[in-house]
Structures are given as structure tokens and as C-alpha cells.
Amino acid sequence: MTIDARRCGSVSCVLRKCGKHTRDELGALLIGSQAAVVAFGLIHFPHVREIIGMTLANISSASNSMDGDTHAKYGVLDWKAPDGWQVEIMRVEYDIAAERSELELRKPL
């Protein structure tokens, strides 16, 4: 997805419904923003969508994925003149069993 401006913003935790906001709810939260791209994380459902002329990119998720994909995810936002911002969700292998074992070893008392 590409857009025409160099503005990029970020938000955290105003999107509390884990990707289940309606278009109208998102529009109301973002109204007045000058950002062309809003990047956020912590919601375990990586995706890119456009709302009120703004690109929203949930760019990170490493565990408890809501899309059923156990890869760790991150986003790459790249400025490509003259087309604008391009957003890509990247997925990489990660050893869930090793992470669980490490968590068990380091669990607080």
C-alpha cells in the first residue's frame, strides 16, 4: 500500500479492541491527525489498512498471535519517492518451545 505524504505518526494502546474497531470508531480516534501513516503494535493481529485517507499499520507481534501464524512479525515502512510510504509486514521463524523453556527458567518467584 502506498500513500503520497512523508508524514508518519505512531500511537499506542488507544486501539484497545485488538483490531476489532469499526471504521467509524477508528476514524473518530484519528480525526485531526496530520499523519499519513500511523504505526502501532502490541495488538497481536498484524495488518495494514486505510482509514480516512490514513494508512494504519499494526507492525509487531511475536507471541499470542491472533492470526494463527506462529512467526514473529514486524513492519517495514519505506519511503519510495514519488509514490510515498510503502508498508510491509515481515514474518520470521522463531522457536516457540525454546522461548517457553526460557520463560519457565526465568519465571519470577
N, C-alpha and C positions, 0 to 999 in steps of 0.2 A: 504494500500500500504506500503511495507517495502523496505528499502534500506540498504546497507552494511556499511555505514560510520557514524562517530559521528559528522561530520561537519554539522553545521546548520547556515544559514545566514538569513538576512532579507533585504528587500528592501521596499521603499515606493514611490509611485507616479511615478515610471518610467513606470509603466504599466497603461497608461492613457486611454486605449480604453475599459475599463470595461469588461475585459475578452474576447475581440474580436480580440486579436493579433493572427496572424498566427503562426504556429510552427516555421517557419523561422525567423519571427520578434522576437519572444521570445528568440530563440537561439542566435541571434545577440546581444540582450541586455544582455544576461547572459554569453556569451563566456568569458572564462578566469577565471570564478568564481571557487573557490575550494569548495564551499558549496555543500553538498549532499541534503540539504533541504533549500528551500527559502520560508519563510513565509511572507505574506503581508496581508494588509487589506485595508479598505477604498473603495474598489470596491465592489459593492453590489450584488455580484454573487458568493457565497461561492462554492469552488470546489477544487479538488486535481487532478493534472495531472503530467505526467512526460515528460520532455523536455531535450534533450541532456544528458541523464543519471542523471538528477537532478529532485527532486520532488518539484513542485511548489504547495503551499497551500495558497489559499485565505481563511484566517481563521476567518474573522469577518464581520458581517453585522447585524445591529439592526433595520434599517428603510430603506424605499425606496428599498425594496428587488427587484432584477431583476429576481428572480426565482419564484415569485408568492407565496412564503411561508412567512407568516407574523410572524413566530417565530424569536426571536433574535438568532443569530448564533455566535459560537466561535469555535476555533480549539484547539484540544489537540494533541501535538506532544510528543510521548512517546518513549524512547529508550528501546528496547527489545533485549538484547543480547541473542543469537548471530545473530538474524535476522536483526537488525538495527532499523531505525526510523519507527514508525507507526503513521499515521496521521488520525485523526477522526474529522469530523465536527459535533458538538453538536448543537441541536436545543432546545430552551426552550420557554415556553409560555411567552408572555409579553402583557400587557394591552395597546393597541394602543390608545383607547379612553381616558384613564387616561393620557397618555403621551401628547396627543393633548390638553387636557384641561389644563394641567400644562404649556405647551408651551404658550397657549393663556394668562394665568395669568401672566407669566413672560416675555412676549414679550417686547423688548425694545421700548421706545417711538419713 
